[in-house]
Amino acid sequence: MPQSAMTVRLDSQMKRRFDELCAQFGMSANTAINVFVNAVVRTQSIPFNISTEGADSSHPSTPTERLRGWYKQHLDSLDPARPEMTQEEINEEIRQARADHKARSVE
């Protein structure tokens, strides 16, 4: 997939601090922006909070722990009442949708 460049203008001190924080998170600023953009597009929202150690004692201290926490938070936000479907049930729904579509196109 072709890539496009994006220019972002930041205050010099803000950029320096952002670069420092990204390094603490174990990633480059470019990687952090790509993670952010992908997450915003996928969720159509600002889907996560990344903070430095000590900013909030409820946040884990390592990047891996923070990512695990973010993942768990999103798992917890899934609707627990949502029924799980078997592969057979999924296939049956597909077969039914195709049959309905075929019947509508014949009419």
C-alpha positions in Angstrom: 0.0 0.0 0.0 1.5 3.4 -0.9 2.3 5.7 1.9 1.8 9.4 2.3 3.8 11.8 4.3 2.1 14.0 6.9 3.7 17.2 8.4 2.7 18.2 11.9 3.8 21.5 13.3 4.5 21.5 17.1 6.1 23.9 19.5 9.8 22.8 19.8 9.5 22.1 23.5 6.3 20.1 22.9 8.0 18.0 20.2 11.0 17.3 22.4 8.7 16.2 25.3 6.7 14.1 22.9 9.8 12.4 21.6 11.0 11.7 25.1 7.6 10.2 26.1 7.5 8.0 23.0 11.0 6.7 23.9 9.7 5.9 27.3 6.8 4.0 25.7 9.3 2.1 23.6 8.4 3.5 20.3 9.4 6.3 17.9 7.2 9.4 17.5 6.4 8.1 13.9 5.2 4.8 15.3 3.1 6.5 18.0 1.4 8.7 15.4 0.7 5.6 13.2 -0.7 3.7 16.2 -2.9 6.7 17.1 -4.2 7.2 13.5 -5.0 3.5 13.0 -6.8 3.3 16.4 -8.8 6.5 15.7 -9.9 5.2 12.2 -10.7 1.7 13.5 -12.7 2.9 16.5 -13.9 6.2 15.1 -12.9 7.7 18.5 -9.9 8.5 20.6 -9.7 4.9 22.0 -6.9 4.9 24.5 -4.9 6.8 27.1 -1.2 6.5 27.3 0.5 8.1 30.2 3.9 8.1 31.9 4.8 6.2 35.0 3.7 8.0 38.1 1.2 10.2 36.3 -1.6 8.0 37.7 -0.8 5.2 40.0 -3.5 3.1 38.4 -1.5 2.9 35.2 1.1 0.1 34.8 4.7 1.1 34.6 6.0 -0.6 31.5 4.8 -0.1 27.9 3.9 -3.8 27.7 1.8 -3.6 30.9 0.1 -0.4 29.6 -0.7 -2.2 26.3 -2.0 -5.2 28.2 -4.2 -2.9 30.3 -5.5 -1.2 27.2 -6.3 -4.5 25.6 -8.1 -5.8 28.8 -10.0 -2.6 29.0 -11.3 -3.0 25.5 -12.1 -6.7 26.1 -14.1 -5.7 29.2 -16.0 -3.1 27.1 -17.4 -5.8 24.8 -21.0 -6.6 25.4 -21.0 -9.8 27.6 -24.6 -10.5 26.5 -23.5 -10.8 22.9 -24.1 -14.4 22.0 -21.2 -16.4 20.6 -21.9 -18.1 17.3 -20.5 -21.4 16.1 -19.0 -21.7 12.7 -22.0 -23.7 11.6 -24.4 -20.9 12.8 -22.4 -18.3 10.9 -22.4 -20.4 7.8 -26.1 -21.0 8.1 -26.7 -17.2 8.3 -24.6 -16.7 5.2 -26.5 -19.4 3.4 -29.9 -17.8 4.4 -28.7 -14.3 3.4 -27.7 -15.7 0.0 -31.0 -17.5 -0.4 -32.9 -14.3 0.5 -30.8 -12.3 -1.9 -31.4 -14.8 -4.7 -35.2 -14.9 -4.0 -35.3 -11.0 -4.1 -33.4 -10.8 -7.4 -35.7 -13.4 -9.0 -38.9 -11.4 -8.1 
